[in-house]
Amino acid sequence: MTLDIRGSLKNTRKSKNALVVVDELMANSIDAFLIRRATAKDDLSLEIEFAVKAKKSDLLGQEYELEIECADNGCGLGPDQRKAFLTKDTSYKDDLNIPGIGNCKGAGRVQFFHHFSRLSLSSIFSENDEQFSVHLPAEDYRREIEDTNFEIERRDGGKIGTSVRLSGVLPKVRETLFTVQFVQERFKAEALKQYVLFSALQRFVSLKDVLGNFRIDFMSELDGVESRASLSASDIPERTSVNSLDVVHVEGDQTIHAQLTITHYKLDESKYPLPKNVVGLCAKSAIVEDITKRYLRSKSIENNAIQGCYHIILVEGKLFDEGVNEQRDGFDKIPQENGNI
């Protein structure tokens, strides 16, 4: 089994979402927990630790060296998980029949290599009442990853789960995306917490009974300045309203009648200091396309609370799930605008 990194980068475009690596790390950790939870004898609650370290890497202070690490209490990187990790266009998660895990093509991990030159993994998994540790050491600009690159040994005890570390920001990404200003603003602990809250809100709500009394800790050290924040089950708001909408989708000579679900969250700004109001199209319970500007034409309205509340309006349905592109940053075959208007 071999993951051809260069070939995968060539065949999978870089996502337009600036924080796609955050989304993918979080999504993989939640999936790993759901896999473990499905066979667990005891009650478990999701635990994730998300840490960011950044320090200026040049004399002028215009560039950052960035390191991101995400550790979870999921199932760990056992044989099936390693096989899936090394298989592009994998169907591993599709066949698990575990509620909450959507279709998977394996394109998410490719985004790691679109942004960083080094990836390392450390994990502990259980098999046949024995525990094993798995380690994939960091290596600059890997061309491929093979099963033999993983260091595996039996061990006694330890916390089951996986830690993924990304480092070595690619020069073009550092110049155009992970600039000093971007890192300072978007990688603070509180900013990451708020981003994860609204980007994965629908998934948290739909999995509320399965994730338990979950906790996600965010730790950030930016040029020596530390910050911390936590997202827990008690932070997840209730839906303000849920409505259905019947739509007609025309594709060539084919007319498809579909139903969309529109969910509205009205959030008190004192409890939820979000960066903006959001109107988003969703697939697999995650925001794929932000269409806020179509409805809130002014930046001052979009980026500030309206009468003391922020609003999140999410539109989802099977039509979007089936039409989302491989990068999950847009949709295939779904037009931006209605051609009849």
C-alpha positions as CSV (number, residue, x, y, z in Angstrom):
1,M,0.0,0.0,0.0
2,T,1.4,3.4,-1.0
3,L,0.0,6.9,-0.9
4,D,1.5,8.7,-3.9
5,I,1.7,12.3,-2.6
6,R,2.9,13.9,-5.8
7,G,0.2,12.2,-7.8
8,S,-2.5,13.1,-5.3
9,L,-1.4,16.8,-5.3
10,K,-1.5,16.8,-9.1
11,N,-5.0,15.3,-9.2
12,T,-6.6,17.1,-6.3
13,R,-6.9,20.9,-6.4
14,K,-6.0,23.0,-3.3
15,S,-9.2,24.0,-1.5
16,K,-10.3,27.6,-1.6
17,N,-11.0,27.5,2.1
18,A,-8.1,29.1,3.9
19,L,-8.6,27.0,7.0
20,V,-9.3,23.7,5.3
21,V,-6.6,21.9,7.3
22,V,-8.4,22.9,10.5
23,D,-11.7,21.4,9.1
24,E,-10.0,18.2,8.0
25,L,-8.2,17.6,11.3
26,M,-11.4,18.2,13.2
27,A,-13.5,16.0,10.9
28,N,-11.0,13.1,11.0
29,S,-10.9,13.3,14.8
30,I,-14.7,13.2,15.1
31,D,-14.9,10.3,12.6
32,A,-12.3,8.4,14.6
33,F,-14.2,9.0,17.8
34,L,-17.5,7.7,16.2
35,I,-15.7,4.6,15.0
36,R,-14.4,3.9,18.6
37,R,-17.7,4.9,20.1
38,A,-19.6,2.4,17.9
39,T,-17.9,-0.6,19.6
40,A,-17.1,0.8,23.0
41,K,-18.4,-1.0,26.0
42,D,-18.3,2.1,28.2
43,D,-19.7,5.6,27.7
44,L,-17.2,7.9,26.0
45,S,-17.1,11.6,25.3
46,L,-15.2,13.2,22.5
47,E,-11.9,14.9,23.5
48,I,-9.8,16.9,21.1
49,E,-6.7,19.1,21.8
50,F,-5.9,21.5,19.1
51,A,-2.6,23.3,19.4
52,V,-0.9,26.0,17.2
53,K,2.6,27.3,17.6
54,A,4.0,30.1,15.4
55,K,7.1,32.2,15.6
56,K,8.6,34.7,13.2
57,S,11.1,33.1,11.0
58,D,12.9,36.1,9.4
59,L,14.8,39.1,10.7
60,L,12.1,41.5,9.4
61,G,9.3,39.7,11.2
62,Q,7.3,39.3,8.0
63,E,7.1,35.5,8.0
64,Y,5.9,32.8,10.4
65,E,7.0,29.3,10.9
66,L,3.7,27.5,11.8
67,E,3.0,24.2,13.5
68,I,-0.4,22.7,14.0
69,E,-1.2,19.6,16.1
70,C,-4.5,17.9,16.7
71,A,-4.8,15.1,19.2
72,D,-8.0,13.0,19.9
73,N,-9.4,10.1,21.8
74,G,-10.6,8.3,18.7
75,C,-10.1,4.7,17.6
76,G,-6.4,5.1,16.8
77,L,-4.5,4.2,13.6
78,G,-5.1,0.4,13.4
79,P,-4.6,-1.7,10.3
80,D,-7.9,-0.7,8.7
81,Q,-7.3,3.0,9.3
82,R,-3.7,2.8,8.0
83,K,-5.0,1.1,4.8
84,A,-7.6,3.9,4.4
85,F,-4.9,6.6,5.0
86,L,-2.8,5.1,2.2
87,T,-5.6,4.7,-0.2
88,K,-6.7,7.6,-2.4
89,D,-10.5,7.5,-3.3
90,T,-11.0,5.2,-0.3
91,S,-14.5,3.8,0.5
92,Y,-13.5,2.7,4.0
93,K,-15.7,5.0,6.0
94,D,-18.6,4.5,3.5
95,D,-18.8,0.8,4.4
96,L,-18.8,1.2,8.2
97,N,-22.5,2.0,8.5
98,I,-21.9,4.3,11.5
99,P,-24.4,7.2,11.9
100,G,-22.7,10.5,11.5
101,I,-19.9,9.4,9.1
102,G,-20.5,10.6,5.6
103,N,-19.1,9.5,2.3
104,C,-15.3,9.7,2.0
105,K,-12.9,10.0,-0.9
106,G,-9.7,10.5,1.0
107,A,-9.1,13.9,-0.6
108,G,-8.9,15.7,2.8
109,R,-5.5,14.5,3.7
110,V,-4.2,15.8,0.4
111,Q,-4.9,19.3,1.6
112,F,-2.3,18.8,4.4
113,F,0.4,18.4,1.7
114,H,-1.0,21.3,-0.3
115,H,-0.1,23.5,2.7
116,F,2.7,21.9,4.7
117,S,5.9,20.0,3.8
118,R,6.0,17.8,6.9
119,L,3.4,15.5,8.5
120,S,3.9,13.2,11.4
121,L,1.5,10.9,13.2
122,S,1.6,9.2,16.6
123,S,-1.2,6.9,17.7
124,I,-2.2,4.1,20.1
125,F,-4.8,1.5,19.1
126,S,-6.3,-1.6,20.6
127,E,-6.6,-5.0,18.8
128,N,-7.5,-8.3,20.4
129,D,-7.2,-6.8,23.9
130,E,-3.7,-5.7,23.1
131,Q,-2.4,-2.2,22.6
132,F,0.0,-1.0,19.9
133,S,1.7,2.3,19.2
134,V,2.1,3.7,15.7
135,H,4.4,6.4,14.6
136,L,5.0,8.1,11.3
137,P,8.1,10.3,11.6
138,A,8.2,13.7,10.0
139,E,10.1,14.0,6.8
140,D,10.4,17.0,4.5
141,Y,8.7,16.9,1.1
142,R,7.7,13.2,1.1
143,R,7.0,11.8,-2.3
144,E,5.0,8.9,-1.0
145,I,4.0,7.1,2.2
146,E,4.1,3.3,2.4
147,D,2.9,1.0,5.1
148,T,6.5,0.2,6.0
149,N,7.1,3.9,6.9
150,F,4.9,3.4,10.0
151,E,6.8,2.3,13.1
152,I,4.6,-0.2,15.1
153,E,5.3,-1.9,18.4
154,R,3.3,-3.5,21.2
155,R,2.9,-1.5,24.4
156,D,1.4,-1.8,27.8
157,G,-1.1,1.0,28.6
158,G,-1.5,4.4,27.1
159,K,-4.3,6.6,25.9
160,I,-6.0,5.4,22.8
161,G,-6.2,8.0,20.1
162,T,-4.2,9.8,17.4
163,S,-2.1,12.9,17.2
164,V,-1.4,14.6,13.8
165,R,1.3,17.3,13.5
166,L,1.7,19.5,10.5
167,S,4.7,21.8,10.0
168,G,6.9,23.4,7.4
169,V,4.5,25.8,5.7
170,L,5.1,25.8,1.9
171,P,6.7,29.0,0.7
172,K,3.8,29.9,-1.7
173,V,1.3,29.3,1.1
174,R,3.3,31.5,3.5
175,E,3.4,34.3,0.9
176,T,-0.2,34.3,-0.2
177,L,-2.2,32.7,2.6
178,F,-0.5,32.2,6.0
179,T,0.8,35.7,6.2
180,V,1.8,37.3,9.6
181,Q,-1.5,39.2,9.8
182,F,-3.6,36.1,8.9
183,V,-1.8,33.9,11.5
184,Q,-2.1,36.6,14.2
185,E,-5.9,37.0,13.6
186,R,-7.1,33.6,12.6
187,F,-5.0,31.3,14.7
188,K,-5.6,32.8,18.1
189,A,-7.3,30.2,20.4
190,E,-10.6,32.1,20.6
191,A,-10.7,32.7,16.9
192,L,-10.2,29.0,16.2
193,K,-12.9,28.1,18.7
194,Q,-15.4,30.4,17.0
195,Y,-14.5,29.2,13.5
196,V,-14.9,25.5,14.5
197,L,-18.2,26.3,16.3
198,F,-20.0,27.7,13.2
199,S,-18.2,25.7,10.5
200,A,-19.2,22.3,12.2
201,L,-22.3,23.5,14.0
202,Q,-24.7,21.3,12.2
203,R,-22.6,18.2,12.8
204,F,-22.3,19.0,16.5
205,V,-26.1,19.4,16.8
206,S,-26.8,16.2,14.8
207,L,-24.3,14.2,16.9
208,K,-25.2,15.7,20.2
209,D,-26.3,12.4,21.8
210,V,-23.3,10.5,20.4
211,L,-20.4,12.9,21.2
212,G,-21.4,13.0,24.9
213,N,-20.2,15.8,27.1
214,F,-17.5,16.6,24.6
215,R,-14.7,19.1,25.0
216,I,-12.3,20.6,22.4
217,D,-9.4,22.6,23.8
218,F,-7.6,25.2,21.7
219,M,-4.1,26.3,22.6
220,S,-2.2,28.9,20.7
221,E,1.3,30.3,21.1
222,L,1.9,33.1,18.6
223,D,5.4,34.6,18.8
224,G,5.5,33.9,22.6
225,V,2.0,35.1,23.4
226,E,-0.2,32.3,24.7
227,S,-4.0,32.0,24.5
228,R,-6.5,29.3,25.4
229,A,-10.1,28.5,24.7
230,S,-12.5,25.6,25.0
231,L,-15.5,24.4,23.1
232,S,-17.8,22.1,25.0
233,A,-21.2,20.5,24.6
234,S,-22.8,23.2,26.6
235,D,-21.7,25.8,24.0
236,I,-23.7,24.3,21.3
237,P,-26.9,26.3,20.8
238,E,-30.4,25.1,20.1
239,R,-31.9,25.7,16.7
240,T,-34.1,28.8,16.5
241,S,-36.1,27.4,13.6
242,V,-36.1,24.6,11.0
243,N,-38.0,24.8,7.8
244,S,-38.3,22.7,4.6
245,L,-38.2,24.0,1.1
246,D,-39.2,22.1,-2.1
247,V,-36.9,23.0,-5.1
248,V,-36.6,22.0,-8.7
249,H,-33.1,21.3,-10.1
250,V,-32.8,21.2,-13.9
251,E,-29.7,19.4,-15.3
252,G,-29.9,19.2,-19.1
253,D,-33.1,17.4,-20.0
254,Q,-33.5,16.0,-16.5
255,T,-35.6,17.7,-13.9
256,I,-35.1,16.8,-10.3
257,H,-37.5,17.6,-7.4
258,A,-35.6,17.9,-4.2
259,Q,-36.2,19.1,-0.6
260,L,-33.8,21.4,1.3
261,T,-33.7,22.1,5.0
262,I,-33.1,25.6,6.2
263,T,-31.9,25.9,9.8
264,H,-31.7,29.3,11.6
265,Y,-29.7,30.0,14.7
266,K,-30.2,33.3,16.4
267,L,-27.3,33.8,18.9
268,D,-26.9,36.4,21.6
269,E,-23.7,38.3,20.9
270,S,-22.7,38.4,24.6
271,K,-22.5,34.6,24.6
272,Y,-21.4,34.0,21.0
273,P,-19.0,36.7,19.9
274,L,-18.8,35.4,16.3
275,P,-16.8,37.2,13.7
276,K,-19.8,37.6,11.3
277,N,-23.3,36.5,10.4
278,V,-23.4,33.5,8.1
279,V,-25.7,32.2,5.3
280,G,-24.1,29.0,4.1
281,L,-24.8,26.1,1.8
282,C,-23.9,22.8,3.5
283,A,-22.9,19.3,2.6
284,K,-22.3,16.4,5.0
285,S,-23.3,18.8,7.9
286,A,-20.5,21.3,7.1
287,I,-20.5,24.7,5.5
288,V,-19.2,24.3,1.9
289,E,-20.1,27.7,0.4
290,D,-20.6,31.0,2.1
291,I,-23.3,33.0,0.3
292,T,-23.8,35.7,3.0
293,K,-22.9,38.5,0.6
294,R,-25.9,37.7,-1.6
295,Y,-28.2,38.7,1.3
296,L,-26.2,41.1,3.5
297,R,-24.8,43.5,1.0
298,S,-23.0,45.7,3.5
299,K,-19.8,44.7,5.3
300,S,-20.9,46.5,8.4
301,I,-24.1,44.4,8.6
302,E,-22.4,41.2,7.7
303,N,-19.6,41.5,10.3
304,N,-21.7,42.8,13.2
305,A,-24.5,41.6,15.4
306,I,-28.0,42.6,14.3
307,Q,-30.0,44.0,17.2
308,G,-27.8,42.2,19.7
309,C,-27.7,38.8,17.9
310,Y,-25.7,37.0,15.3
311,H,-27.5,34.9,12.8
312,I,-26.4,31.6,11.2
313,I,-28.7,30.3,8.4
314,L,-27.7,26.9,7.0
315,V,-29.2,25.3,3.9
316,E,-28.6,21.6,3.4
317,G,-30.1,18.6,1.6
318,K,-29.3,15.4,-0.4
319,L,-29.0,17.5,-3.5
320,F,-26.0,19.3,-2.0
321,D,-24.5,16.2,-0.5
322,E,-24.4,14.5,-3.9
323,G,-23.3,17.6,-5.7
324,V,-20.4,18.8,-3.5
325,N,-17.0,18.8,-5.2
326,E,-14.0,16.8,-4.1
327,Q,-12.4,19.7,-2.1
328,R,-15.8,20.5,-0.4
329,D,-15.3,24.2,-1.2
330,G,-18.0,24.4,-3.8
331,F,-20.5,22.3,-5.8
332,D,-20.4,20.5,-9.1
333,K,-23.3,20.9,-11.5
334,I,-25.1,23.4,-9.2
335,P,-25.1,26.9,-10.7
336,Q,-24.2,30.0,-8.7
337,E,-27.4,31.8,-9.9
338,N,-30.8,30.8,-11.2
339,G,-30.4,31.3,-15.0
340,N,-34.1,32.4,-15.3
341,I,-33.5,35.5,-13.1
